[in-house]
Amino acid sequence: MTDITWVWWGWNIVYDLRVMLQYEFVRNAFEAGTVIAILAGVVSYLVVLRRSSFAAHALGHVGFSGAAGAVLFGVAPIYGLLLFTTTSGSGIALLGQKASHRDVEIGTVLAFMLGLGLLFLSFYNGFATEAYSILFGSIVGISNSQVVFTVETSLAVLAVLAVVYRQLLFASLDEEVAEAKGMHTLVLGVIFMLALAVAISIAVTIIGVLLIFALTVTPAAIAIRLSRRPLVAVLISVLVALFATWAGIFIAFYEVEPTSFFIVTIVFVLYVIVRILPFLPRTKSRRAVEGHGQGA
């Protein structure tokens, strides 16, 4: 990127985008980032609804162990990520009886997988650059083949979620009632954990393992505060993830800081704004809006 560091962005966003899109790695970043943001936004809502934030955190760290193992055996890190996260996600779902009471199972699986990651790194004689890059993400380094893989995998997960969405939503809201109605909550739990595992595996290419909360939890945390309707909340969650990803890539192109920093910062600022707004003094315009909303 040394040949483009002289370019500065201005107020003409259309021109700035035209300059950016001349470069293939930027186009790849936008393409992969878009599909990942959509998937993360959808999965994020289910993560918050099912109170599975710790699971998302754990699977991110488990993914690092998988990446380290893949590097040790000369395989692309993404395959190690997918193997470890899907295996661990399935194990967590099968071991835990209830979605909201799996902390012990998650902690146990996480400790074991982190131990494996340390073992893999100790066996590796070289410098595991690819594995360590997973910690903070590197979306500007995505190749054309990785974009295709990301799009195909994300679309497959979204298709599965679309099929089981109603049942999964109902089971997430009230698991006991869902069981009483004869729903296969264990199967739904496994499907959700697999979807979460895949979403995390491909999302780390943008923001990395250590910052995974930015796309798998925070967008839905913002959306739930803005709407109680599930479909509207999912849409808001997706839009937040898309905005943060696009804006992060745009700003990072013209600045020296990493893309993941801007994505995380944007999501965090939006969350703070949503949290602060209810405590701001009620102006006349705000009272009018609230009164109109109540009257509707």
C-alpha positions as CSV (number, residue, x, y, z in Angstrom):
1,M,0.0,0.0,0.0
2,T,3.0,2.3,-0.1
3,D,2.1,3.5,-3.6
4,I,-1.2,5.0,-2.4
5,T,-0.4,6.5,0.9
6,W,-0.2,10.0,-0.7
7,V,-3.9,9.9,-1.6
8,W,-6.1,12.0,0.8
9,W,-9.9,11.8,1.0
10,G,-12.1,14.9,0.8
11,W,-15.8,15.8,0.8
12,N,-16.5,14.3,-2.6
13,I,-17.3,10.8,-1.5
14,V,-18.1,9.6,-5.1
15,Y,-14.7,10.7,-6.3
16,D,-13.0,9.1,-3.3
17,L,-14.8,5.8,-4.0
18,R,-13.8,5.9,-7.6
19,V,-10.1,6.3,-6.6
20,M,-10.4,3.4,-4.1
21,L,-12.2,1.0,-6.4
22,Q,-9.3,1.2,-8.9
23,Y,-7.5,-1.2,-6.7
24,E,-8.4,-4.9,-6.7
25,F,-7.7,-5.5,-3.0
26,V,-10.2,-2.7,-2.1
27,R,-12.9,-4.3,-4.3
28,N,-12.2,-7.6,-2.7
29,A,-12.5,-6.0,0.8
30,F,-15.9,-4.4,0.0
31,E,-17.3,-7.6,-1.6
32,A,-16.2,-9.8,1.3
33,G,-17.0,-7.2,3.9
34,T,-20.5,-6.8,2.6
35,V,-21.5,-10.4,2.7
36,I,-19.8,-10.9,6.1
37,A,-21.6,-7.9,7.6
38,I,-24.9,-9.2,6.4
39,L,-24.3,-12.7,7.9
40,A,-22.9,-11.2,11.1
41,G,-25.8,-8.8,11.5
42,V,-28.3,-11.7,11.2
43,V,-26.4,-14.0,13.5
44,S,-25.8,-11.2,16.0
45,Y,-29.5,-10.8,16.7
46,L,-29.8,-14.5,17.6
47,V,-26.6,-14.3,19.7
48,V,-28.1,-11.5,21.9
49,L,-31.5,-13.0,21.9
50,R,-30.2,-16.4,23.1
51,R,-27.8,-14.7,25.6
52,S,-24.8,-16.4,23.9
53,S,-22.3,-13.6,23.9
54,F,-19.8,-15.7,25.9
55,A,-20.2,-18.4,23.2
56,A,-19.3,-15.9,20.5
57,H,-16.3,-14.8,22.5
58,A,-15.1,-18.3,23.1
59,L,-15.5,-19.5,19.5
60,G,-13.4,-16.6,18.4
61,H,-10.5,-17.7,20.6
62,V,-11.1,-21.3,19.6
63,G,-10.7,-20.2,16.0
64,F,-7.2,-18.9,16.8
65,S,-6.2,-22.4,17.9
66,G,-7.6,-23.8,14.7
67,A,-5.7,-21.3,12.6
68,A,-2.5,-22.1,14.5
69,G,-3.0,-25.8,13.8
70,A,-3.7,-25.2,10.2
71,V,-0.4,-23.2,9.9
72,L,1.5,-26.0,11.6
73,F,0.2,-28.5,9.0
74,G,0.6,-26.2,6.0
75,V,-3.1,-25.6,5.5
76,A,-4.9,-22.2,5.0
77,P,-5.9,-20.8,8.4
78,I,-9.5,-20.5,7.4
79,Y,-9.9,-24.2,7.2
80,G,-8.5,-24.6,10.7
81,L,-10.8,-21.9,11.9
82,L,-13.9,-23.6,10.5
83,L,-12.9,-27.0,11.8
84,F,-12.3,-25.9,15.3
85,T,-15.2,-23.5,15.6
86,T,-17.8,-25.9,14.2
87,T,-16.5,-28.8,16.2
88,S,-16.5,-26.7,19.4
89,G,-19.8,-25.1,18.6
90,S,-21.4,-28.5,18.1
91,G,-19.9,-29.8,21.3
92,I,-21.1,-26.8,23.3
93,A,-24.6,-27.2,22.0
94,L,-24.7,-31.0,22.7
95,L,-23.2,-30.7,26.2
96,G,-25.4,-27.8,27.3
97,Q,-29.0,-28.6,28.1
98,K,-30.2,-25.0,27.9
99,A,-28.9,-22.1,25.7
100,S,-28.7,-19.8,28.6
101,H,-26.9,-22.2,31.0
102,R,-23.9,-23.2,29.0
103,D,-21.1,-21.2,30.7
104,V,-19.5,-24.2,32.3
105,E,-19.5,-26.2,29.0
106,I,-18.2,-23.2,27.0
107,G,-15.5,-22.5,29.5
108,T,-14.4,-26.1,29.5
109,V,-14.2,-26.3,25.7
110,L,-12.5,-22.9,25.5
111,A,-9.7,-23.9,28.0
112,F,-9.0,-27.2,26.1
113,M,-8.9,-25.6,22.7
114,L,-6.6,-22.7,23.9
115,G,-4.3,-25.4,25.3
116,L,-4.2,-27.1,21.9
117,G,-3.4,-23.7,20.2
118,L,-0.5,-23.2,22.5
119,L,0.7,-26.7,21.7
120,F,0.5,-26.1,18.0
121,L,2.5,-22.8,18.3
122,S,5.2,-24.5,20.3
123,F,5.7,-27.1,17.6
124,Y,5.9,-24.5,14.8
125,N,9.5,-23.5,14.2
126,G,8.9,-20.5,11.9
127,F,7.1,-17.3,12.6
128,A,3.3,-18.0,12.3
129,T,2.4,-14.7,10.7
130,E,-0.8,-16.0,9.2
131,A,-2.0,-17.3,12.5
132,Y,-1.1,-14.2,14.4
133,S,-2.9,-12.0,11.8
134,I,-6.1,-13.8,12.8
135,L,-5.9,-11.9,16.1
136,F,-6.7,-8.5,14.6
137,G,-7.9,-9.3,11.1
138,S,-6.6,-8.3,7.7
139,I,-9.4,-7.6,5.2
140,V,-7.2,-5.8,2.8
141,G,-5.3,-9.0,2.2
142,I,-8.2,-11.0,1.0
143,S,-7.7,-12.7,-2.4
144,N,-10.2,-13.3,-5.2
145,S,-10.5,-17.0,-4.2
146,Q,-11.1,-16.0,-0.6
147,V,-13.9,-13.7,-1.7
148,V,-15.6,-16.4,-3.6
149,F,-15.3,-18.8,-0.6
150,T,-16.6,-16.2,1.8
151,V,-19.6,-15.4,-0.4
152,E,-20.5,-19.0,-1.0
153,T,-20.2,-20.0,2.6
154,S,-22.1,-17.0,3.9
155,L,-25.0,-17.6,1.4
156,A,-25.2,-21.2,2.4
157,V,-25.4,-20.3,6.1
158,L,-28.0,-17.6,5.4
159,A,-30.1,-20.1,3.4
160,V,-30.1,-22.5,6.3
161,L,-31.0,-19.8,8.8
162,A,-33.9,-18.7,6.5
163,V,-35.3,-22.2,6.6
164,V,-35.3,-22.5,10.4
165,Y,-35.7,-18.8,11.3
166,R,-39.2,-19.0,12.7
167,Q,-38.5,-22.1,14.9
168,L,-35.1,-20.8,15.9
169,L,-36.6,-17.4,16.9
170,F,-39.4,-19.0,18.9
171,A,-36.9,-21.4,20.7
172,S,-34.6,-18.4,21.4
173,L,-37.5,-16.4,23.0
174,D,-38.8,-19.3,25.2
175,E,-36.9,-22.6,25.0
176,E,-39.1,-24.4,27.6
177,V,-42.3,-23.6,25.7
178,A,-40.7,-24.6,22.4
179,E,-39.8,-28.0,24.0
180,A,-43.4,-28.4,25.2
181,K,-44.7,-27.8,21.7
182,G,-42.5,-30.6,20.4
183,M,-39.8,-28.5,18.8
184,H,-36.4,-30.1,18.5
185,T,-34.6,-27.5,20.5
186,L,-31.3,-29.5,20.6
187,V,-31.2,-29.7,16.8
188,L,-32.0,-26.0,16.6
189,G,-29.3,-25.2,19.1
190,V,-26.7,-27.2,17.1
191,I,-27.8,-25.3,13.9
192,F,-27.4,-22.0,15.6
193,M,-24.0,-22.8,17.0
194,L,-22.8,-24.0,13.6
195,A,-24.1,-20.8,12.0
196,L,-22.3,-18.8,14.7
197,A,-19.1,-20.8,14.2
198,V,-19.1,-20.2,10.5
199,A,-19.9,-16.5,10.9
200,I,-17.1,-16.0,13.4
201,S,-14.6,-18.0,11.2
202,I,-15.1,-15.7,8.2
203,A,-15.6,-12.5,10.3
204,V,-12.2,-12.7,11.8
205,T,-10.7,-11.9,8.4
206,I,-12.1,-8.4,8.9
207,I,-11.8,-7.6,12.6
208,G,-9.8,-10.5,14.1
209,V,-10.4,-12.9,17.0
210,L,-9.8,-10.3,19.7
211,L,-12.4,-7.8,18.3
212,I,-15.1,-10.3,17.2
213,F,-17.7,-8.8,19.5
214,A,-17.9,-5.8,17.2
215,L,-19.8,-7.6,14.5
216,T,-21.3,-10.6,16.3
217,V,-22.8,-8.9,19.3
218,T,-22.8,-5.1,19.2
219,P,-25.0,-4.6,16.1
220,A,-27.9,-6.5,17.6
221,A,-27.3,-4.8,21.0
222,I,-27.9,-1.6,19.2
223,A,-30.9,-2.9,17.2
224,I,-32.7,-4.3,20.2
225,R,-32.7,-0.9,21.8
226,L,-34.2,0.6,18.7
227,S,-36.9,-1.9,17.9
228,R,-38.7,-4.8,19.6
229,R,-40.0,-6.3,16.4
230,P,-37.7,-9.2,15.4
231,L,-37.6,-8.6,11.7
232,V,-37.0,-4.8,12.1
233,A,-34.3,-5.5,14.7
234,V,-32.5,-7.9,12.4
235,L,-32.7,-5.4,9.6
236,I,-31.2,-2.7,11.8
237,S,-28.5,-5.1,13.0
238,V,-27.5,-5.8,9.4
239,L,-27.5,-2.1,8.5
240,V,-25.3,-1.3,11.5
241,A,-22.8,-4.0,10.6
242,L,-22.8,-2.9,6.9
243,F,-22.3,0.8,7.8
244,A,-19.5,0.1,10.2
245,T,-17.8,-2.2,7.7
246,W,-18.1,0.0,4.7
247,A,-17.1,3.1,6.7
248,G,-14.2,1.3,8.3
249,I,-12.8,0.2,4.9
250,F,-13.3,3.6,3.4
251,I,-11.5,5.5,6.3
252,A,-8.7,2.9,6.5
253,F,-7.9,3.3,2.9
254,Y,-6.9,7.0,3.5
255,E,-5.4,6.6,6.9
256,V,-2.6,4.5,8.4
257,E,-4.6,2.8,11.1
258,P,-5.9,-0.8,10.6
259,T,-9.4,-1.3,9.2
260,S,-10.5,-3.3,12.2
261,F,-9.8,-0.4,14.5
262,F,-12.2,1.9,12.6
263,I,-14.9,-0.8,12.4
264,V,-14.8,-1.5,16.1
265,T,-14.7,2.3,16.9
266,I,-17.7,3.0,14.7
267,V,-19.8,0.2,16.2
268,F,-18.8,1.3,19.7
269,V,-19.7,4.9,19.1
270,L,-23.1,3.9,17.7
271,Y,-23.8,1.8,20.8
272,V,-22.8,4.6,23.2
273,I,-25.1,7.0,21.3
274,V,-28.0,4.5,21.6
275,R,-27.4,4.1,25.3
276,I,-27.1,7.8,26.0
277,L,-30.1,9.0,24.0
278,P,-32.8,7.9,26.5
279,F,-31.0,9.9,29.3
280,L,-30.8,13.2,27.3
281,P,-33.1,16.1,28.3
282,R,-36.4,15.9,26.5
283,T,-36.6,18.8,24.1
284,K,-39.9,19.9,22.5
285,S,-39.1,18.2,19.3
286,R,-38.3,15.0,21.0
287,R,-41.5,15.1,23.1
288,A,-43.5,15.7,19.9
289,V,-41.9,12.6,18.2
290,E,-42.4,10.4,21.3
291,G,-46.0,11.6,21.6
292,H,-46.6,10.9,17.9
293,G,-45.2,7.4,18.3
294,Q,-47.4,6.7,21.3
295,G,-50.4,8.0,19.5
296,A,-49.7,5.7,16.6
